[in-house]
């Protein structure tokens, strides 16, 4: 029973995590279609949603995943689909921490400067291009991990 409860929490955490990072792209795109105030609201919302949904989901995914592997007596590092999922999850976190998160803060600062009358639109476009590129890496890695977890390939 504990295993199934933890597995359910693990799946729900993955849904929250992946759902938030995927919908973040939509909200950024949607905000970019509006004025500077809309962009500010969208980017500030992205940052807040990461704090409220993404980060707690990461901790829940890791805790429930490790707990379930231990309960099921599955060797974490000796099971390729688990090992590679952890690696991909780590890559996603590293890319988010080193690139995506800081870019979001720079985008927000750029828009705030624009609202104060000093907007650098070309810098905003370049930051957005970088955010999208690194965002795909940070999103693609855990999406690949989801497929590894579902299909459990033997390699």
HELIX and SHEET records of a PDB file:
HELIX    1   1 UNK A    2  UNK A   32  1                                  31    
HELIX    2   2 UNK A   36  UNK A   49  1                                  14    
HELIX    3   3 UNK A   50  UNK A   54  3                                   5    
HELIX    4   4 UNK A   55  UNK A   71  1                                  17    
HELIX    5   5 UNK A   80  UNK A   95  1                                  16    
HELIX    6   6 UNK A   96  UNK A  100  3                                   5    
HELIX    7   7 UNK A  101  UNK A  115  1                                  15    
HELIX    8   8 UNK A  121  UNK A  151  1                                  31    
END                                                                             
